Amino acid sequence: MPARTRKARAAKPAPARVRELVEFMWKQFPGHFDGAYSKVLVGPETPGARFLDFRISSYEPKAYVKSHAHESKEQIYYFLEGEGLLELGSKQHVVRPKNFAFIPPRLPHALYNTGVSNLVFFVITTTTDNRPERVG
């Protein structure tokens, strides 16, 4: 296939559509432990956005994601249910429903469910370098 045809196909926007949460499987991604599950709803791996990753996460009590940083990604966490501790750099913050956090590139962060019920939240991630890539 000529390079021009491949490039034209890659640039074609994904169609708009409505989906249901039950269509997606829960996954425990690398670096997530003890029942830290997510469903990738929109992203480069699903028919959808090329630069955006939108997921819902549910962490059982004691579940966590270890401290990590993203070189060229911005994230927003929006908390729906439960309670936990969000570590941003060297500071810890209690998180509860209706709290949200913006996490800039290169900032080490971790999240722990320290509550007694599931910690449920949305994660929105976008690349800052305009290259489609897996957001994991």
C-alpha positions as a printed Julia matrix, in Angstrom:
136×3 Matrix{Float64}:
   0.0    0.0    0.0
   1.44   3.42  -0.91
   2.59   5.59   1.99
   0.1    8.31   1.02
  -2.85   5.88   1.33
  -1.61   4.6    4.71
  -1.23   8.17   6.0
  -4.72   9.13   4.79
  -6.25   6.14   6.57
  -4.38   6.88   9.81
  -5.63  10.49   9.8
  -9.3    9.55   9.3
 -11.24  10.44  12.47
 -13.04   7.71  14.37
 -16.83   7.69  14.11
 -18.9    9.08  16.98
 -20.77   6.42  18.93
 -22.42   5.48  22.2
 -21.14   2.5   24.2
 -22.05   0.79  27.47
 -19.68   0.05  30.38
 -20.66  -3.63  30.38
 -19.12  -4.04  26.9
 -15.63  -3.66  28.38
 -13.63  -6.09  30.51
 -11.89  -5.1   33.75
  -8.09  -5.34  33.49
  -5.33  -5.09  36.06
  -2.52  -3.26  34.28
   1.22  -3.58  35.11
   2.15  -1.65  38.24
  -1.39  -2.0   39.66
  -1.86  -4.41  42.58
  -4.33  -6.16  44.91
  -7.49  -5.51  42.92
  -6.72  -2.23  41.13
  -8.84  -2.67  37.98
  -9.62  -0.43  35.01
 -11.76  -0.47  31.88
 -10.3    1.46  28.92
 -13.39   3.03  27.38
 -11.86   5.3   24.73
  -8.28   5.3   23.53
  -5.78   4.31  20.87
  -6.49   0.59  21.47
 -10.26   0.92  21.18
 -11.93   2.4   18.14
 -11.85   5.99  19.24
  -9.45   8.77  20.1
  -5.85   8.79  18.91
  -4.43  11.1   21.63
  -6.86  10.56  24.49
  -7.36   7.69  26.95
 -10.56   7.64  29.02
 -11.12   4.91  31.57
 -13.01   4.05  34.71
 -11.06   2.47  37.54
 -12.21   0.58  40.61
  -9.74  -0.2   43.38
 -10.73  -2.68  46.07
  -9.71  -1.91  49.68
  -5.88  -2.21  49.95
  -5.44  -1.93  46.15
  -2.94   0.55  44.74
  -0.89   1.72  41.79
   2.79   2.09  42.61
   4.55   5.43  42.24
   5.3    6.25  38.62
   5.55   9.22  36.26
   4.64   9.8   32.61
   7.2   11.58  30.46
   4.76  13.17  28.03
   1.24  12.64  29.39
  -1.19  14.79  31.36
  -3.83  13.12  33.53
  -6.99  14.02  35.37
  -8.45  11.78  38.08
 -12.1   12.42  39.02
 -13.3   10.49  42.08
 -16.82   9.05  42.13
 -16.95   6.7   45.15
 -14.84   5.64  48.13
 -11.84   7.19  49.84
  -8.09   6.91  49.43
  -4.71   8.61  49.39
  -3.29  10.2   46.26
   0.45  10.82  46.37
   1.6   13.7   44.17
   5.35  14.11  44.39
   6.17  14.01  48.09
   2.7   15.08  49.3
  -0.27  12.86  50.16
  -3.85  14.02  49.65
  -7.07  12.41  50.9
  -9.45  11.88  47.97
 -13.22  11.45  48.12
 -16.19  11.74  45.74
 -16.29  14.99  43.75
 -12.53  15.58  44.25
 -10.33  15.74  41.18
  -6.62  16.03  40.52
  -4.57  17.27  37.59
  -1.27  15.43  37.16
   1.28  17.1   34.85
   4.0   15.22  32.93
   6.98  13.89  34.92
   5.3   14.24  38.35
   5.65  11.0   40.35
   2.25   9.85  41.6
   0.64   6.87  43.3
  -2.87   6.05  44.49
  -3.92   3.84  47.42
  -7.38   2.71  48.46
  -7.16   3.21  52.21
 -10.95   3.18  52.66
 -13.4    0.4   53.49
 -15.18   0.24  50.1
 -14.16   0.4   46.45
 -12.46   3.59  45.27
 -14.04   4.38  41.89
 -12.77   7.13  39.61
 -12.38   8.29  36.03
  -8.93   8.74  34.5
  -8.48  11.01  31.49
  -5.03  10.94  29.9
  -3.69  12.78  26.89
  -0.28  12.95  25.28
   1.55  16.27  25.19
   3.66  15.47  22.14
   0.82  14.85  19.62
   1.91  11.29  18.92
  -0.65   8.51  19.25
   0.64   5.98  21.73
  -0.52   3.39  24.17
  -1.48   5.0   27.46
  -0.83   2.34  30.09
